[in-house]
Structure formats: C-alpha cells, structure tokens
C-alpha cells in the first residue's frame, strides 16, 4: 500500500474522495468537467441544472493529511 506524506507538515495522508449530496437520500461522487458550465434548458426554460458532456467527466479523488487537514485533489 502506498504511503503519502503531507507537503505542508510531513504528516501521514489517507486516500479519499469528495462526495456531493444531491438530496437527502443519495450521496454521489463529485465530478470534474473541463471548460465552462452551460445552463441547461428544456423548451427554452432554464432551471438551476447545467448541461454537461459526459465524455469529459472525471471523478475527483484525493489525499488528506491526518495531521493538518491539507487536501490534494486530482480529477482522474
Ligand atoms: Zn499536513
């Protein structure tokens, strides 16, 4: 198992990911998309949601320092 060391304080780091809760019953992995967000519309009506190109999505993963909380995030 790989060991990661914090670049800020030399503390031990653990792997993890950023979660998003879209509503009260579900938790999702947070995704990264290159470029700007485009407002989605249905029949010309715009809501709060955005339109995305799923072929460009990447899951955000990272490592967190157990000692100081420093995060390193990667979109892979
Ligand atoms: Zn640290």
PDB file of the backbone (N, CA, C, O) and the ligand in Angstrom, with CONECT records:
HET     ZN  A 101       1
ATOM      1  N   UNK A   1       0.844  -1.190   0.000  1.00  0.00           N
ATOM      2  CA  UNK A   1       0.000   0.000   0.000  1.00  0.00           C
ATOM      3  C   UNK A   1       0.886   1.248   0.000  1.00  0.00           C
ATOM      4  O   UNK A   1       1.856   1.336   0.752  1.00  0.00           O
ATOM      5  N   UNK A   2       0.537   2.201  -0.848  1.00  0.00           N
ATOM      6  CA  UNK A   2       1.318   3.428  -0.946  1.00  0.00           C
ATOM      7  C   UNK A   2       1.153   4.274   0.312  1.00  0.00           C
ATOM      8  O   UNK A   2       0.071   4.347   0.896  1.00  0.00           O
ATOM      9  N   UNK A   3       2.238   4.904   0.711  1.00  0.00           N
ATOM     10  CA  UNK A   3       2.214   5.825   1.839  1.00  0.00           C
ATOM     11  C   UNK A   3       2.422   7.230   1.294  1.00  0.00           C
ATOM     12  O   UNK A   3       3.334   7.465   0.501  1.00  0.00           O
ATOM     13  N   UNK A   4       1.588   8.151   1.711  1.00  0.00           N
ATOM     14  CA  UNK A   4       1.703   9.538   1.268  1.00  0.00           C
ATOM     15  C   UNK A   4       2.064  10.403   2.471  1.00  0.00           C
ATOM     16  O   UNK A   4       1.598  10.183   3.589  1.00  0.00           O
ATOM     17  N   UNK A   5       2.912  11.392   2.200  1.00  0.00           N
ATOM     18  CA  UNK A   5       3.346  12.317   3.243  1.00  0.00           C
ATOM     19  C   UNK A   5       2.943  13.736   2.861  1.00  0.00           C
ATOM     20  O   UNK A   5       3.127  14.150   1.717  1.00  0.00           O
ATOM     21  N   UNK A   6       2.407  14.462   3.795  1.00  0.00           N
ATOM     22  CA  UNK A   6       1.933  15.828   3.562  1.00  0.00           C
ATOM     23  C   UNK A   6       3.105  16.767   3.223  1.00  0.00           C
ATOM     24  O   UNK A   6       4.136  16.759   3.895  1.00  0.00           O
ATOM     25  N   UNK A   7       2.925  17.567   2.173  1.00  0.00           N
ATOM     26  CA  UNK A   7       3.974  18.515   1.777  1.00  0.00           C
ATOM     27  C   UNK A   7       4.001  19.736   2.696  1.00  0.00           C
ATOM     28  O   UNK A   7       4.961  20.505   2.664  1.00  0.00           O
ATOM     29  N   UNK A   8       2.966  19.925   3.508  1.00  0.00           N
ATOM     30  CA  UNK A   8       2.899  21.084   4.415  1.00  0.00           C
ATOM     31  C   UNK A   8       3.505  20.798   5.790  1.00  0.00           C
ATOM     32  O   UNK A   8       4.213  21.633   6.353  1.00  0.00           O
ATOM     33  N   UNK A   9       3.212  19.582   6.332  1.00  0.00           N
ATOM     34  CA  UNK A   9       3.644  19.308   7.707  1.00  0.00           C
ATOM     35  C   UNK A   9       4.328  17.956   7.877  1.00  0.00           C
ATOM     36  O   UNK A   9       4.701  17.592   8.991  1.00  0.00           O
ATOM     37  N   UNK A  10       4.497  17.207   6.787  1.00  0.00           N
ATOM     38  CA  UNK A  10       5.107  15.870   6.821  1.00  0.00           C
ATOM     39  C   UNK A  10       4.264  14.835   7.565  1.00  0.00           C
ATOM     40  O   UNK A  10       4.784  13.782   7.934  1.00  0.00           O
ATOM     41  N   UNK A  11       2.991  15.104   7.791  1.00  0.00           N
ATOM     42  CA  UNK A  11       2.107  14.149   8.459  1.00  0.00           C
ATOM     43  C   UNK A  11       1.658  13.065   7.489  1.00  0.00           C
ATOM     44  O   UNK A  11       1.838  13.198   6.278  1.00  0.00           O
ATOM     45  N   UNK A  12       1.067  11.981   8.025  1.00  0.00           N
ATOM     46  CA  UNK A  12       0.568  10.897   7.173  1.00  0.00           C
ATOM     47  C   UNK A  12      -0.715  11.314   6.457  1.00  0.00           C
ATOM     48  O   UNK A  12      -1.531  12.055   7.006  1.00  0.00           O
ATOM     49  N   UNK A  13      -0.883  10.827   5.218  1.00  0.00           N
ATOM     50  CA  UNK A  13      -2.062  11.186   4.430  1.00  0.00           C
ATOM     51  C   UNK A  13      -2.849   9.926   4.083  1.00  0.00           C
ATOM     52  O   UNK A  13      -2.287   8.838   3.955  1.00  0.00           O
ATOM     53  N   UNK A  14      -4.176  10.101   3.931  1.00  0.00           N
ATOM     54  CA  UNK A  14      -5.061   8.991   3.572  1.00  0.00           C
ATOM     55  C   UNK A  14      -5.790   9.325   2.279  1.00  0.00           C
ATOM     56  O   UNK A  14      -6.070  10.487   1.987  1.00  0.00           O
ATOM     57  N   UNK A  15      -6.096   8.271   1.501  1.00  0.00           N
ATOM     58  CA  UNK A  15      -6.843   8.450   0.253  1.00  0.00           C
ATOM     59  C   UNK A  15      -8.306   8.745   0.563  1.00  0.00           C
ATOM     60  O   UNK A  15      -8.814   8.363   1.618  1.00  0.00           O
ATOM     61  N   UNK A  16      -8.986   9.436  -0.373  1.00  0.00           N
ATOM     62  CA  UNK A  16     -10.409   9.720  -0.199  1.00  0.00           C
ATOM     63  C   UNK A  16     -11.004  10.323  -1.445  1.00  0.00           C
ATOM     64  O   UNK A  16     -10.359  10.385  -2.492  1.00  0.00           O
ATOM     65  N   UNK A  17     -12.228  10.763  -1.327  1.00  0.00           N
ATOM     66  CA  UNK A  17     -12.911  11.408  -2.447  1.00  0.00           C
ATOM     67  C   UNK A  17     -13.887  12.439  -1.902  1.00  0.00           C
ATOM     68  O   UNK A  17     -14.246  12.411  -0.725  1.00  0.00           O
ATOM     69  N   UNK A  18     -14.314  13.352  -2.773  1.00  0.00           N
ATOM     70  CA  UNK A  18     -15.268  14.392  -2.395  1.00  0.00           C
ATOM     71  C   UNK A  18     -16.661  13.901  -2.751  1.00  0.00           C
ATOM     72  O   UNK A  18     -16.901  13.491  -3.887  1.00  0.00           O
ATOM     73  N   UNK A  19     -17.585  13.937  -1.794  1.00  0.00           N
ATOM     74  CA  UNK A  19     -18.951  13.488  -2.046  1.00  0.00           C
ATOM     75  C   UNK A  19     -19.902  14.675  -2.114  1.00  0.00           C
ATOM     76  O   UNK A  19     -19.692  15.703  -1.470  1.00  0.00           O
ATOM     77  N   UNK A  20     -20.951  14.505  -2.911  1.00  0.00           N
ATOM     78  CA  UNK A  20     -21.977  15.529  -3.061  1.00  0.00           C
ATOM     79  C   UNK A  20     -23.312  14.905  -2.702  1.00  0.00           C
ATOM     80  O   UNK A  20     -23.603  13.786  -3.123  1.00  0.00           O
ATOM     81  N   UNK A  21     -24.112  15.596  -1.947  1.00  0.00           N
ATOM     82  CA  UNK A  21     -25.439  15.066  -1.636  1.00  0.00           C
ATOM     83  C   UNK A  21     -26.477  15.890  -2.392  1.00  0.00           C
ATOM     84  O   UNK A  21     -26.812  17.008  -2.002  1.00  0.00           O
ATOM     85  N   UNK A  22     -26.981  15.304  -3.491  1.00  0.00           N
ATOM     86  CA  UNK A  22     -27.952  15.997  -4.329  1.00  0.00           C
ATOM     87  C   UNK A  22     -29.285  16.175  -3.638  1.00  0.00           C
ATOM     88  O   UNK A  22     -29.960  17.184  -3.844  1.00  0.00           O
ATOM     89  N   UNK A  23     -29.672  15.216  -2.825  1.00  0.00           N
ATOM     90  CA  UNK A  23     -30.854  15.368  -1.982  1.00  0.00           C
ATOM     91  C   UNK A  23     -30.586  14.614  -0.691  1.00  0.00           C
ATOM     92  O   UNK A  23     -29.472  14.133  -0.483  1.00  0.00           O
ATOM     93  N   UNK A  24     -31.563  14.500   0.165  1.00  0.00           N
ATOM     94  CA  UNK A  24     -31.320  13.925   1.495  1.00  0.00           C
ATOM     95  C   UNK A  24     -31.064  12.420   1.479  1.00  0.00           C
ATOM     96  O   UNK A  24     -30.508  11.889   2.440  1.00  0.00           O
ATOM     97  N   UNK A  25     -31.457  11.715   0.410  1.00  0.00           N
ATOM     98  CA  UNK A  25     -31.352  10.266   0.428  1.00  0.00           C
ATOM     99  C   UNK A  25     -30.180   9.707  -0.365  1.00  0.00           C
ATOM    100  O   UNK A  25     -29.879   8.520  -0.237  1.00  0.00           O
ATOM    101  N   UNK A  26     -29.524  10.496  -1.159  1.00  0.00           N
ATOM    102  CA  UNK A  26     -28.464   9.962  -2.013  1.00  0.00           C
ATOM    103  C   UNK A  26     -27.183  10.775  -1.877  1.00  0.00           C
ATOM    104  O   UNK A  26     -27.212  11.990  -1.682  1.00  0.00           O
ATOM    105  N   UNK A  27     -26.058  10.074  -1.983  1.00  0.00           N
ATOM    106  CA  UNK A  27     -24.746  10.716  -1.967  1.00  0.00           C
ATOM    107  C   UNK A  27     -24.029  10.284  -3.231  1.00  0.00           C
ATOM    108  O   UNK A  27     -24.037   9.103  -3.578  1.00  0.00           O
ATOM    109  N   UNK A  28     -23.400  11.244  -3.931  1.00  0.00           N
ATOM    110  CA  UNK A  28     -22.737  10.973  -5.195  1.00  0.00           C
ATOM    111  C   UNK A  28     -21.280  11.387  -5.115  1.00  0.00           C
ATOM    112  O   UNK A  28     -20.895  12.234  -4.309  1.00  0.00           O
ATOM    113  N   UNK A  29     -20.470  10.759  -5.985  1.00  0.00           N
ATOM    114  CA  UNK A  29     -19.105  11.229  -6.150  1.00  0.00           C
ATOM    115  C   UNK A  29     -19.171  12.560  -6.896  1.00  0.00           C
ATOM    116  O   UNK A  29     -19.979  12.729  -7.810  1.00  0.00           O
ATOM    117  N   UNK A  30     -18.328  13.490  -6.505  1.00  0.00           N
ATOM    118  CA  UNK A  30     -18.265  14.768  -7.195  1.00  0.00           C
ATOM    119  C   UNK A  30     -17.444  14.619  -8.464  1.00  0.00           C
ATOM    120  O   UNK A  30     -16.391  13.982  -8.454  1.00  0.00           O
ATOM    121  N   UNK A  31     -17.918  15.200  -9.549  1.00  0.00           N
ATOM    122  CA  UNK A  31     -17.269  15.062 -10.847  1.00  0.00           C
ATOM    123  C   UNK A  31     -16.650  16.376 -11.300  1.00  0.00           C
ATOM    124  O   UNK A  31     -17.075  17.459 -10.900  1.00  0.00           O
ATOM    125  N   UNK A  32     -15.644  16.249 -12.137  1.00  0.00           N
ATOM    126  CA  UNK A  32     -14.988  17.405 -12.741  1.00  0.00           C
ATOM    127  C   UNK A  32     -15.264  17.392 -14.233  1.00  0.00           C
ATOM    128  O   UNK A  32     -15.235  16.335 -14.865  1.00  0.00           O
ATOM    129  N   UNK A  33     -15.538  18.589 -14.813  1.00  0.00           N
ATOM    130  CA  UNK A  33     -15.697  18.741 -16.262  1.00  0.00           C
ATOM    131  C   UNK A  33     -14.792  19.874 -16.723  1.00  0.00           C
ATOM    132  O   UNK A  33     -14.812  20.961 -16.146  1.00  0.00           O
ATOM    133  N   UNK A  34     -14.005  19.625 -17.752  1.00  0.00           N
ATOM    134  CA  UNK A  34     -13.182  20.687 -18.327  1.00  0.00           C
ATOM    135  C   UNK A  34     -14.091  21.742 -18.951  1.00  0.00           C
ATOM    136  O   UNK A  34     -15.170  21.417 -19.447  1.00  0.00           O
ATOM    137  N   UNK A  35     -13.669  22.981 -18.928  1.00  0.00           N
ATOM    138  CA  UNK A  35     -14.412  24.058 -19.583  1.00  0.00           C
ATOM    139  C   UNK A  35     -15.402  24.738 -18.665  1.00  0.00           C
ATOM    140  O   UNK A  35     -15.388  24.527 -17.452  1.00  0.00           O
ATOM    141  N   UNK A  36     -16.267  25.559 -19.252  1.00  0.00           N
ATOM    142  CA  UNK A  36     -17.270  26.313 -18.502  1.00  0.00           C
ATOM    143  C   UNK A  36     -18.569  25.526 -18.396  1.00  0.00           C
ATOM    144  O   UNK A  36     -18.872  24.703 -19.261  1.00  0.00           O
ATOM    145  N   UNK A  37     -19.341  25.777 -17.334  1.00  0.00           N
ATOM    146  CA  UNK A  37     -20.656  25.163 -17.162  1.00  0.00           C
ATOM    147  C   UNK A  37     -21.655  25.863 -18.089  1.00  0.00           C
ATOM    148  O   UNK A  37     -21.668  27.089 -18.197  1.00  0.00           O
ATOM    149  N   UNK A  38     -22.488  25.061 -18.754  1.00  0.00           N
ATOM    150  CA  UNK A  38     -23.534  25.619 -19.614  1.00  0.00           C
ATOM    151  C   UNK A  38     -24.882  25.397 -18.962  1.00  0.00           C
ATOM    152  O   UNK A  38     -25.195  24.293 -18.515  1.00  0.00           O
ATOM    153  N   UNK A  39     -25.679  26.455 -18.911  1.00  0.00           N
ATOM    154  CA  UNK A  39     -27.019  26.357 -18.322  1.00  0.00           C
ATOM    155  C   UNK A  39     -27.895  25.487 -19.206  1.00  0.00           C
ATOM    156  O   UNK A  39     -27.985  25.721 -20.412  1.00  0.00           O
ATOM    157  N   UNK A  40     -28.540  24.492 -18.625  1.00  0.00           N
ATOM    158  CA  UNK A  40     -29.430  23.615 -19.385  1.00  0.00           C
ATOM    159  C   UNK A  40     -30.789  24.282 -19.564  1.00  0.00           C
ATOM    160  O   UNK A  40     -31.204  25.097 -18.740  1.00  0.00           O
ATOM    161  N   UNK A  41     -31.479  23.928 -20.653  1.00  0.00           N
ATOM    162  CA  UNK A  41     -32.833  24.448 -20.849  1.00  0.00           C
ATOM    163  C   UNK A  41     -33.677  23.384 -21.551  1.00  0.00           C
ATOM    164  O   UNK A  41     -33.188  22.617 -22.381  1.00  0.00           O
ATOM    165  N   UNK A  42     -34.940  23.365 -21.196  1.00  0.00           N
ATOM    166  CA  UNK A  42     -35.915  22.492 -21.844  1.00  0.00           C
ATOM    167  C   UNK A  42     -37.003  23.383 -22.408  1.00  0.00           C
ATOM    168  O   UNK A  42     -37.648  24.125 -21.667  1.00  0.00           O
ATOM    169  N   UNK A  43     -37.214  23.316 -23.719  1.00  0.00           N
ATOM    170  CA  UNK A  43     -38.173  24.154 -24.446  1.00  0.00           C
ATOM    171  C   UNK A  43     -37.953  25.638 -24.122  1.00  0.00           C
ATOM    172  O   UNK A  43     -38.905  26.410 -24.006  1.00  0.00           O
ATOM    173  N   UNK A  44     -36.695  26.012 -23.980  1.00  0.00           N
ATOM    174  CA  UNK A  44     -36.367  27.416 -23.762  1.00  0.00           C
ATOM    175  C   UNK A  44     -36.456  27.872 -22.321  1.00  0.00           C
ATOM    176  O   UNK A  44     -36.175  29.033 -22.021  1.00  0.00           O
ATOM    177  N   UNK A  45     -36.848  26.970 -21.415  1.00  0.00           N
ATOM    178  CA  UNK A  45     -36.968  27.324 -19.997  1.00  0.00           C
ATOM    179  C   UNK A  45     -35.715  26.842 -19.276  1.00  0.00           C
ATOM    180  O   UNK A  45     -35.354  25.668 -19.361  1.00  0.00           O
ATOM    181  N   UNK A  46     -35.053  27.756 -18.564  1.00  0.00           N
ATOM    182  CA  UNK A  46     -33.833  27.397 -17.850  1.00  0.00           C
ATOM    183  C   UNK A  46     -34.101  27.185 -16.366  1.00  0.00           C
ATOM    184  O   UNK A  46     -34.816  27.967 -15.738  1.00  0.00           O
ATOM    185  N   UNK A  47     -33.532  26.140 -15.817  1.00  0.00           N
ATOM    186  CA  UNK A  47     -33.621  25.876 -14.377  1.00  0.00           C
ATOM    187  C   UNK A  47     -32.262  26.072 -13.744  1.00  0.00           C
ATOM    188  O   UNK A  47     -31.424  26.807 -14.267  1.00  0.00           O
ATOM    189  N   UNK A  48     -32.046  25.420 -12.624  1.00  0.00           N
ATOM    190  CA  UNK A  48     -30.763  25.525 -11.925  1.00  0.00           C
ATOM    191  C   UNK A  48     -29.749  24.518 -12.432  1.00  0.00           C
ATOM    192  O   UNK A  48     -28.556  24.638 -12.152  1.00  0.00           O
ATOM    193  N   UNK A  49     -30.218  23.520 -13.180  1.00  0.00           N
ATOM    194  CA  UNK A  49     -29.302  22.470 -13.617  1.00  0.00           C
ATOM    195  C   UNK A  49     -28.433  22.942 -14.784  1.00  0.00           C
ATOM    196  O   UNK A  49     -28.736  23.928 -15.456  1.00  0.00           O
ATOM    197  N   UNK A  50     -27.350  22.205 -14.997  1.00  0.00           N
ATOM    198  CA  UNK A  50     -26.428  22.533 -16.072  1.00  0.00           C
ATOM    199  C   UNK A  50     -26.368  21.382 -17.063  1.00  0.00           C
ATOM    200  O   UNK A  50     -26.695  20.242 -16.733  1.00  0.00           O
ATOM    201  N   UNK A  51     -25.950  21.691 -18.263  1.00  0.00           N
ATOM    202  CA  UNK A  51     -25.780  20.703 -19.317  1.00  0.00           C
ATOM    203  C   UNK A  51     -24.309  20.305 -19.360  1.00  0.00           C
ATOM    204  O   UNK A  51     -23.434  21.171 -19.338  1.00  0.00           O
ATOM    205  N   UNK A  52     -24.025  18.998 -19.420  1.00  0.00           N
ATOM    206  CA  UNK A  52     -22.633  18.543 -19.412  1.00  0.00           C
ATOM    207  C   UNK A  52     -22.398  17.524 -20.517  1.00  0.00           C
ATOM    208  O   UNK A  52     -23.318  16.843 -20.970  1.00  0.00           O
ATOM    209  N   UNK A  53     -21.153  17.440 -20.933  1.00  0.00           N
ATOM    210  CA  UNK A  53     -20.712  16.410 -21.875  1.00  0.00           C
ATOM    211  C   UNK A  53     -20.123  15.281 -21.044  1.00  0.00           C
ATOM    212  O   UNK A  53     -19.006  15.403 -20.543  1.00  0.00           O
ATOM    213  N   UNK A  54     -20.868  14.167 -20.889  1.00  0.00           N
ATOM    214  CA  UNK A  54     -20.456  13.071 -20.015  1.00  0.00           C
ATOM    215  C   UNK A  54     -19.133  12.437 -20.437  1.00  0.00           C
ATOM    216  O   UNK A  54     -18.456  11.814 -19.619  1.00  0.00           O
ATOM    217  N   UNK A  55     -18.758  12.593 -21.718  1.00  0.00           N
ATOM    218  CA  UNK A  55     -17.491  12.011 -22.161  1.00  0.00           C
ATOM    219  C   UNK A  55     -16.297  12.738 -21.536  1.00  0.00           C
ATOM    220  O   UNK A  55     -15.177  12.227 -21.558  1.00  0.00           O
ATOM    221  N   UNK A  56     -16.537  13.933 -20.979  1.00  0.00           N
ATOM    222  CA  UNK A  56     -15.446  14.713 -20.390  1.00  0.00           C
ATOM    223  C   UNK A  56     -15.421  14.641 -18.868  1.00  0.00           C
ATOM    224  O   UNK A  56     -14.612  15.322 -18.237  1.00  0.00           O
ATOM    225  N   UNK A  57     -16.288  13.831 -18.265  1.00  0.00           N
ATOM    226  CA  UNK A  57     -16.343  13.798 -16.808  1.00  0.00           C
ATOM    227  C   UNK A  57     -15.189  13.010 -16.207  1.00  0.00           C
ATOM    228  O   UNK A  57     -14.724  12.021 -16.774  1.00  0.00           O
ATOM    229  N   UNK A  58     -14.746  13.463 -15.066  1.00  0.00           N
ATOM    230  CA  UNK A  58     -13.685  12.795 -14.317  1.00  0.00           C
ATOM    231  C   UNK A  58     -14.069  12.810 -12.844  1.00  0.00           C
ATOM    232  O   UNK A  58     -14.605  13.800 -12.344  1.00  0.00           O
ATOM    233  N   UNK A  59     -13.796  11.719 -12.160  1.00  0.00           N
ATOM    234  CA  UNK A  59     -14.068  11.643 -10.732  1.00  0.00           C
ATOM    235  C   UNK A  59     -12.959  12.369  -9.980  1.00  0.00           C
ATOM    236  O   UNK A  59     -11.780  12.233 -10.310  1.00  0.00           O
ATOM    237  N   UNK A  60     -13.343  13.134  -8.973  1.00  0.00           N
ATOM    238  CA  UNK A  60     -12.358  13.835  -8.148  1.00  0.00           C
ATOM    239  C   UNK A  60     -11.976  12.941  -6.978  1.00  0.00           C
ATOM    240  O   UNK A  60     -12.824  12.532  -6.185  1.00  0.00           O
ATOM    241  N   UNK A  61     -10.694  12.649  -6.887  1.00  0.00           N
ATOM    242  CA  UNK A  61     -10.161  11.851  -5.792  1.00  0.00           C
ATOM    243  C   UNK A  61      -9.012  12.616  -5.162  1.00  0.00           C
ATOM    244  O   UNK A  61      -8.511  13.580  -5.742  1.00  0.00           O
ATOM    245  N   UNK A  62      -8.605  12.203  -4.010  1.00  0.00           N
ATOM    246  CA  UNK A  62      -7.516  12.931  -3.389  1.00  0.00           C
ATOM    247  C   UNK A  62      -6.957  12.247  -2.165  1.00  0.00           C
ATOM    248  O   UNK A  62      -7.308  11.116  -1.828  1.00  0.00           O
ATOM    249  N   UNK A  63      -6.082  12.971  -1.518  1.00  0.00           N
ATOM    250  CA  UNK A  63      -5.496  12.517  -0.275  1.00  0.00           C
ATOM    251  C   UNK A  63      -5.601  13.657   0.738  1.00  0.00           C
ATOM    252  O   UNK A  63      -5.509  14.832   0.383  1.00  0.00           O
ATOM    253  N   UNK A  64      -5.798  13.284   2.013  1.00  0.00           N
ATOM    254  CA  UNK A  64      -5.976  14.250   3.101  1.00  0.00           C
ATOM    255  C   UNK A  64      -4.962  13.971   4.198  1.00  0.00           C
ATOM    256  O   UNK A  64      -4.739  12.826   4.593  1.00  0.00           O
ATOM    257  N   UNK A  65      -4.356  15.049   4.676  1.00  0.00           N
ATOM    258  CA  UNK A  65      -3.401  14.909   5.778  1.00  0.00           C
ATOM    259  C   UNK A  65      -4.173  14.680   7.072  1.00  0.00           C
ATOM    260  O   UNK A  65      -5.070  15.451   7.413  1.00  0.00           O
ATOM    261  N   UNK A  66      -3.816  13.611   7.795  1.00  0.00           N
ATOM    262  CA  UNK A  66      -4.467  13.313   9.069  1.00  0.00           C
ATOM    263  C   UNK A  66      -4.086  14.325  10.139  1.00  0.00           C
ATOM    264  O   UNK A  66      -4.812  14.511  11.115  1.00  0.00           O
ATOM    265  N   UNK A  67      -2.929  14.986   9.948  1.00  0.00           N
ATOM    266  CA  UNK A  67      -2.411  15.877  10.980  1.00  0.00           C
ATOM    267  C   UNK A  67      -2.910  17.314  10.826  1.00  0.00           C
ATOM    268  O   UNK A  67      -3.339  17.916  11.810  1.00  0.00           O
ATOM    269  N   UNK A  68      -2.867  17.881   9.609  1.00  0.00           N
ATOM    270  CA  UNK A  68      -3.235  19.289   9.425  1.00  0.00           C
ATOM    271  C   UNK A  68      -4.460  19.484   8.530  1.00  0.00           C
ATOM    272  O   UNK A  68      -4.969  20.601   8.434  1.00  0.00           O
ATOM    273  N   UNK A  69      -4.954  18.409   7.861  1.00  0.00           N
ATOM    274  CA  UNK A  69      -6.148  18.535   7.034  1.00  0.00           C
ATOM    275  C   UNK A  69      -5.900  18.986   5.607  1.00  0.00           C
ATOM    276  O   UNK A  69      -6.847  19.141   4.836  1.00  0.00           O
ATOM    277  N   UNK A  70      -4.656  19.196   5.246  1.00  0.00           N
ATOM    278  CA  UNK A  70      -4.334  19.617   3.878  1.00  0.00           C
ATOM    279  C   UNK A  70      -4.874  18.605   2.866  1.00  0.00           C
ATOM    280  O   UNK A  70      -4.746  17.396   3.058  1.00  0.00           O
ATOM    281  N   UNK A  71      -5.480  19.113   1.780  1.00  0.00           N
ATOM    282  CA  UNK A  71      -6.028  18.258   0.735  1.00  0.00           C
ATOM    283  C   UNK A  71      -5.250  18.434  -0.562  1.00  0.00           C
ATOM    284  O   UNK A  71      -4.861  19.540  -0.937  1.00  0.00           O
ATOM    285  N   UNK A  72      -5.035  17.293  -1.240  1.00  0.00           N
ATOM    286  CA  UNK A  72      -4.548  17.305  -2.618  1.00  0.00           C
ATOM    287  C   UNK A  72      -5.608  16.584  -3.435  1.00  0.00           C
ATOM    288  O   UNK A  72      -5.895  15.412  -3.190  1.00  0.00           O
ATOM    289  N   UNK A  73      -6.196  17.287  -4.414  1.00  0.00           N
ATOM    290  CA  UNK A  73      -7.265  16.716  -5.208  1.00  0.00           C
ATOM    291  C   UNK A  73      -6.798  16.485  -6.644  1.00  0.00           C
ATOM    292  O   UNK A  73      -6.018  17.258  -7.199  1.00  0.00           O
ATOM    293  N   UNK A  74      -7.299  15.400  -7.223  1.00  0.00           N
ATOM    294  CA  UNK A  74      -6.971  15.038  -8.603  1.00  0.00           C
ATOM    295  C   UNK A  74      -8.254  14.664  -9.320  1.00  0.00           C
ATOM    296  O   UNK A  74      -9.106  13.976  -8.758  1.00  0.00           O
ATOM    297  N   UNK A  75      -8.398  15.115 -10.563  1.00  0.00           N
ATOM    298  CA  UNK A  75      -9.535  14.739 -11.414  1.00  0.00           C
ATOM    299  C   UNK A  75      -9.036  13.650 -12.352  1.00  0.00           C
ATOM    300  O   UNK A  75      -8.316  13.922 -13.313  1.00  0.00           O
ATOM    301  N   UNK A  76      -9.430  12.405 -12.058  1.00  0.00           N
ATOM    302  CA  UNK A  76      -8.893  11.271 -12.829  1.00  0.00           C
ATOM    303  C   UNK A  76      -9.973  10.508 -13.575  1.00  0.00           C
ATOM    304  O   UNK A  76      -9.677   9.532 -14.263  1.00  0.00           O
TER     305      UNK A  76
HETATM  306 ZN    ZN A 101      -0.258  18.141   6.876  1.00  0.00          ZN
END
